């Protein structure tokens, strides 16, 4: 869609198409939402390069302005998300300076909500600079975004429970067999039931439950998910890892049905980065792994395998070291599409929008907002 959008811009331009001219034609209608969408799909840099530098700076200044005057956090979260999608250092500095100016304005006006919003954005943007060593968890006073202790994954029965949501379309049916084959019989036992599968580790108390991708046209996958959730609730098995294995249009159903006890949420669908706020409303403490572009089973399953290695060893999950290992693995993959897709996966400690929401909620509560 984005590539077609760029080509259609030629209808309005006799020479090289300019993004700022197009925005003027539509009177900047919903321009903040467009910037957010471009950022979420890793296309913001490309769009900004269709206009002169001065125009892109003016556009981003407007994008950052008046975040304190909205009735929700949506625009502020969009700014945090978009910042991580820009590679132009001069533009990053420009946006950062606009944030600082707005923070100072809110301080002078005594606007507590505005001060919190812009101060958090400033802190998060500073942390995105690899040359600045910032511990966001300590600085923002939120639970660690860098690691999760081993015991935090266990439910009241001492079990680590994972739930995988599959859907009964063609892709779901095609990928389900390879999903099952990824569990070695030397380490796991697989019990295939009518509506779901139970996968149990042989030597540790780790379980993986996945509904079978039964026909979606008949809503059989829907029923399977409902019945699996009821089974888990009745047996007091609380999932601490949630995995969405399906297209993006199925994701609202997964979010609606996933457990609020989840510590890790892996969104394996395209553009999962757009759903941070909805996920955190259900699982406020979740560490979220998403992709800004196309989700791939070739990547989703190795991430789960890496997590299970930690569970088998009884060790905590350190995202920075785990991500380094996975990066080495994927960047040496012979498939170009796998290497390129991996670059668009976002680990929890770089999920700036999710970090902003968690920090704002904590500071707003402390300030009685």
C-alpha positions as CSV (number, residue, x, y, z in Angstrom):
1,X,0.0,0.0,0.0
2,X,2.8,2.4,0.9
3,X,4.6,1.8,-2.4
4,X,1.4,2.3,-4.3
5,X,0.8,5.5,-2.3
6,X,4.2,6.9,-3.4
7,X,3.5,6.1,-7.1
8,X,0.1,7.7,-6.9
9,X,1.7,10.9,-5.6
10,X,3.1,11.3,-9.1
11,X,-0.4,12.2,-10.2
12,X,-0.1,15.4,-8.3
13,X,3.6,16.2,-9.1
14,X,5.2,16.7,-12.5
15,X,8.6,16.0,-11.1
16,X,9.7,14.0,-8.0
17,X,6.7,13.6,-5.7
18,X,6.8,15.6,-2.4
19,X,5.1,14.4,0.7
20,X,4.7,17.9,2.1
21,X,2.8,19.0,-1.0
22,X,0.4,16.0,-0.7
23,X,-0.2,16.9,3.0
24,X,-1.1,20.4,2.0
25,X,-3.6,19.1,-0.6
26,X,-5.4,17.2,2.1
27,X,-5.1,20.1,4.6
28,X,-3.0,17.9,6.9
29,X,-6.0,15.8,7.7
30,X,-5.1,13.1,10.2
31,X,-1.4,13.7,9.5
32,X,-0.3,12.6,13.0
33,X,-2.0,9.2,12.5
34,X,-0.4,8.9,9.1
35,X,3.1,9.6,10.6
36,X,2.4,7.0,13.2
37,X,1.3,4.4,10.6
38,X,4.4,5.1,8.5
39,X,6.6,4.7,11.6
40,X,4.9,1.5,12.7
41,X,5.6,-0.1,9.3
42,X,9.2,1.2,9.2
43,X,8.4,3.7,6.3
44,X,8.7,7.1,8.1
45,X,12.2,7.7,7.0
46,X,11.3,7.0,3.4
47,X,8.3,9.4,3.6
48,X,10.3,12.2,5.2
49,X,12.9,12.0,2.5
50,X,10.2,12.9,-0.1
51,X,10.3,16.5,1.1
52,X,13.0,19.1,1.9
53,X,14.7,18.9,5.3
54,X,13.1,22.1,6.5
55,X,9.6,20.8,5.6
56,X,10.3,17.5,7.5
57,X,11.4,19.5,10.6
58,X,8.3,21.6,10.5
59,X,6.1,18.5,10.1
60,X,7.8,16.7,13.1
61,X,7.5,19.9,15.2
62,X,3.7,19.8,14.7
63,X,3.7,16.1,15.4
64,X,5.3,16.7,18.8
65,X,3.2,19.7,19.7
66,X,0.2,19.9,22.1
67,X,0.5,16.3,23.4
68,X,-0.7,17.6,26.8
69,X,-3.9,19.0,25.3
70,X,-5.4,15.7,24.2
71,X,-7.7,13.7,26.4
72,X,-5.6,10.5,26.1
73,X,-2.1,9.3,25.6
74,X,-2.4,8.1,22.0
75,X,-0.5,11.0,20.4
76,X,2.3,10.8,22.9
77,X,2.7,7.1,22.5
78,X,2.8,7.7,18.7
79,X,5.7,10.1,19.2
80,X,7.6,7.6,21.3
81,X,7.0,4.8,18.7
82,X,7.9,7.0,15.8
83,X,11.1,8.2,17.3
84,X,12.6,4.7,17.2
85,X,11.8,4.5,13.5
86,X,13.9,7.4,12.4
87,X,17.6,7.0,11.4
88,X,18.4,10.6,10.4
89,X,20.4,11.9,13.4
90,X,19.8,15.6,12.5
91,X,16.0,15.0,12.5
92,X,16.2,13.0,15.8
93,X,18.0,15.9,17.4
94,X,15.4,18.3,16.0
95,X,12.5,16.2,17.5
96,X,14.4,15.9,20.8
97,X,14.8,19.7,21.0
98,X,11.1,20.2,20.3
99,X,10.3,17.9,23.2
100,X,12.6,19.8,25.6
101,X,11.0,23.1,24.5
102,X,7.5,21.7,25.2
103,X,8.6,20.3,28.6
104,X,9.9,23.8,29.6
105,X,6.6,25.4,28.4
106,X,4.6,23.0,30.6
107,X,6.9,23.6,33.6
108,X,6.3,27.4,33.2
109,X,2.5,26.9,32.9
110,X,2.4,24.5,35.9
111,X,0.8,21.8,33.8
112,X,1.6,18.6,35.7
113,X,0.3,16.2,33.0
114,X,2.2,18.0,30.3
115,X,5.4,18.0,32.4
116,X,5.1,14.2,32.9
117,X,4.4,13.5,29.2
118,X,7.3,15.5,27.8
119,X,9.7,14.6,30.6
120,X,9.1,10.9,29.9
121,X,9.5,11.4,26.2
122,X,12.8,13.2,26.8
123,X,14.1,10.5,29.0
124,X,13.0,7.7,26.6
125,X,14.5,9.5,23.6
126,X,17.8,9.9,25.5
127,X,17.8,6.2,26.2
128,X,17.5,5.4,22.5
129,X,21.0,6.9,22.0
130,X,23.3,4.0,22.3
131,X,26.2,6.3,23.4
132,X,24.2,7.3,26.5
133,X,24.0,4.5,29.1
134,X,20.5,4.9,30.6
135,X,18.8,2.3,32.8
136,X,15.2,3.1,32.0
137,X,13.8,0.9,34.6
138,X,15.7,2.7,37.4
139,X,15.2,6.1,35.8
140,X,11.5,5.8,35.3
141,X,10.8,3.7,38.4
142,X,9.1,0.9,36.5
143,X,9.7,-2.9,36.7
144,X,12.7,-4.0,34.8
145,X,12.3,-3.9,31.0
146,X,15.6,-5.8,30.6
147,X,14.9,-9.1,32.3
148,X,12.4,-11.3,34.0
149,X,13.2,-13.5,37.0
150,X,12.6,-17.2,36.5
151,X,10.1,-17.5,39.4
152,X,8.0,-14.7,37.9
153,X,6.9,-17.1,35.1
154,X,5.5,-19.7,37.5
155,X,1.9,-19.9,38.4
156,X,0.6,-20.9,41.9
157,X,1.3,-24.5,41.1
158,X,4.9,-23.8,40.2
159,X,4.2,-24.4,36.4
160,X,5.3,-22.3,33.5
161,X,2.3,-22.2,31.2
162,X,2.4,-20.9,27.6
163,X,-0.6,-20.4,25.4
164,X,-0.5,-20.2,21.6
165,X,-3.4,-18.8,19.6
166,X,-3.8,-20.3,16.2
167,X,-6.5,-19.5,13.6
168,X,-8.2,-21.9,11.2
169,X,-7.5,-20.1,7.9
170,X,-5.1,-21.6,5.2
171,X,-2.0,-20.2,6.8
172,X,-2.9,-21.4,10.3
173,X,-3.5,-24.9,9.0
174,X,-0.3,-24.9,7.0
175,X,2.0,-23.7,9.9
176,X,0.5,-25.8,12.6
177,X,2.3,-29.1,11.7
178,X,5.7,-27.4,11.7
179,X,4.8,-25.9,15.0
180,X,4.3,-29.3,16.5
181,X,7.4,-30.7,14.9
182,X,9.5,-28.0,16.6
183,X,9.0,-29.8,19.9
184,X,11.6,-32.6,20.1
185,X,10.2,-36.0,21.4
186,X,13.4,-36.2,23.5
187,X,12.3,-33.2,25.5
188,X,8.5,-33.0,25.1
189,X,5.4,-35.1,25.1
190,X,2.5,-34.1,22.9
191,X,-1.1,-34.9,23.6
192,X,-3.4,-34.1,20.7
193,X,-7.0,-33.5,21.8
194,X,-10.2,-32.7,19.9
195,X,-9.8,-28.9,20.1
196,X,-6.3,-28.3,21.4
197,X,-2.9,-29.8,22.0
198,X,-1.1,-30.1,25.3
199,X,2.7,-30.1,25.1
200,X,4.5,-31.0,28.3
201,X,8.2,-30.9,29.0
202,X,9.5,-34.3,30.2
203,X,11.9,-33.1,32.9
204,X,10.6,-29.7,34.1
205,X,7.1,-28.3,34.9
206,X,6.7,-26.4,31.6
207,X,3.5,-26.6,29.5
208,X,2.5,-25.3,26.1
209,X,-1.1,-25.2,25.1
210,X,-2.3,-24.4,21.6
211,X,-5.8,-24.5,20.1
212,X,-5.9,-26.5,16.9
213,X,-6.5,-24.4,13.8
214,X,-10.0,-25.7,13.2
215,X,-12.1,-24.3,10.3
216,X,-12.5,-20.5,10.9
217,X,-15.4,-20.3,8.4
218,X,-17.4,-22.5,10.8
219,X,-16.0,-20.6,13.9
220,X,-14.5,-23.9,15.1
221,X,-11.2,-22.2,16.0
222,X,-13.2,-19.7,18.0
223,X,-14.9,-22.4,20.0
224,X,-11.6,-24.2,20.6
225,X,-10.0,-21.1,22.1
226,X,-13.0,-20.5,24.4
227,X,-13.0,-24.1,25.6
228,X,-9.2,-24.1,26.1
229,X,-9.4,-20.9,28.2
230,X,-12.1,-22.6,30.3
231,X,-10.0,-25.7,30.8
232,X,-7.0,-23.6,31.9
233,X,-9.1,-21.6,34.3
234,X,-10.7,-24.7,35.8
235,X,-7.3,-26.2,36.3
236,X,-5.8,-23.0,37.7
237,X,-3.1,-22.9,35.0
238,X,-2.3,-19.3,34.4
239,X,-0.4,-18.6,31.1
240,X,2.7,-16.4,31.6
241,X,3.6,-16.5,27.9
242,X,1.1,-15.6,25.2
243,X,1.8,-16.1,21.5
244,X,-0.3,-14.9,18.7
245,X,0.1,-17.0,15.6
246,X,-2.2,-15.5,13.0
247,X,-2.8,-12.6,10.7
248,X,-3.2,-9.1,12.1
249,X,-7.0,-9.1,11.6
250,X,-7.2,-12.0,14.1
251,X,-5.2,-10.1,16.8
252,X,-8.1,-8.3,18.5
253,X,-9.6,-11.8,19.4
254,X,-6.3,-12.9,20.9
255,X,-6.0,-9.7,22.9
256,X,-9.6,-10.1,24.2
257,X,-8.9,-13.7,25.3
258,X,-5.4,-13.7,26.6
259,X,-4.6,-14.0,30.3
260,X,-3.9,-10.8,32.3
261,X,-1.1,-12.8,34.0
262,X,1.1,-12.8,30.9
263,X,4.7,-11.8,31.5
264,X,5.7,-12.1,27.8
265,X,3.5,-11.5,24.8
266,X,4.8,-12.4,21.4
267,X,2.8,-10.9,18.5
268,X,3.8,-13.0,15.5
269,X,1.6,-11.1,13.0
270,X,2.3,-8.3,10.6
271,X,2.5,-4.8,12.2
272,X,1.9,-6.0,15.7
273,X,3.7,-2.9,16.9
274,X,0.4,-1.0,16.4
275,X,-1.4,-2.7,19.3
276,X,0.8,-1.9,22.3
277,X,-1.9,0.0,24.3
278,X,-4.5,-2.6,23.8
279,X,-2.2,-5.3,25.0
280,X,-1.1,-3.4,28.1
281,X,-4.7,-2.7,29.1
282,X,-5.0,-6.5,29.5
283,X,-1.5,-7.3,30.7
284,X,-0.1,-4.1,32.3
285,X,3.3,-5.7,33.2
286,X,3.8,-7.7,30.0
287,X,7.1,-7.6,28.1
288,X,6.0,-7.3,24.4
289,X,7.8,-8.6,21.4
290,X,6.4,-7.3,18.1
291,X,7.4,-6.7,14.5
292,X,7.0,-3.5,12.5
293,X,6.6,-5.3,9.3
294,X,5.9,-8.9,8.3
295,X,5.8,-11.6,11.0
296,X,7.4,-14.9,10.1
297,X,7.1,-18.4,11.6
298,X,10.8,-18.9,10.8
299,X,11.5,-16.2,13.5
300,X,8.6,-16.6,15.9
301,X,9.4,-20.2,16.8
302,X,13.1,-19.7,17.4
303,X,12.2,-17.0,19.9
304,X,10.0,-19.4,21.7
305,X,12.7,-22.0,21.6
306,X,15.2,-19.6,23.2
307,X,12.7,-18.8,26.0
308,X,12.2,-22.5,26.6
309,X,15.9,-23.0,27.0
310,X,15.8,-20.5,29.8
311,X,12.8,-22.3,31.4
312,X,14.6,-25.7,31.1
313,X,17.7,-24.2,32.8
314,X,15.6,-22.4,35.5
315,X,17.4,-19.1,34.7
316,X,16.0,-15.6,34.3
317,X,15.4,-14.2,30.9
318,X,17.8,-11.4,30.0
319,X,16.5,-9.7,26.8
320,X,19.7,-8.0,25.8
321,X,21.8,-11.2,25.9
322,X,19.0,-13.3,24.4
323,X,18.5,-10.8,21.6
324,X,22.2,-10.8,20.9
325,X,22.2,-14.6,20.5
326,X,19.1,-14.5,18.3
327,X,20.6,-11.7,16.2
328,X,23.7,-13.7,15.5
329,X,21.6,-16.7,14.6
330,X,19.2,-14.9,12.2
331,X,21.7,-12.6,10.5
332,X,23.7,-15.7,9.5
333,X,20.5,-17.3,8.0
334,X,20.9,-18.1,4.3
335,X,17.5,-16.7,3.5
336,X,17.5,-13.0,2.8
337,X,13.9,-12.5,3.8
338,X,14.6,-14.0,7.2
339,X,17.6,-11.6,7.8
340,X,15.5,-8.6,6.7
341,X,12.5,-9.6,8.7
342,X,14.5,-10.0,11.9
343,X,15.7,-6.4,11.7
344,X,12.1,-5.3,12.2
345,X,11.4,-7.3,15.3
346,X,11.4,-5.1,18.4
347,X,12.6,-6.5,21.8
348,X,10.8,-5.4,25.0
349,X,13.6,-3.1,26.1
350,X,13.3,-1.1,22.8
351,X,9.6,-1.0,22.8
352,X,9.4,2.7,23.5
353,X,5.6,3.1,23.2
354,X,5.0,0.3,25.8
355,X,7.7,1.7,28.1
356,X,6.1,5.2,27.9
357,X,2.6,3.8,28.8
358,X,4.0,1.9,31.8
359,X,5.9,4.9,33.1
360,X,3.1,7.4,32.6
361,X,0.6,5.3,34.4
362,X,3.0,5.0,37.4
363,X,3.8,8.7,37.5
364,X,0.2,9.8,36.9
365,X,-0.9,7.6,39.8
366,X,1.7,9.1,42.1
367,X,0.6,12.6,41.1
368,X,-3.1,11.7,41.5
369,X,-4.0,12.6,37.9
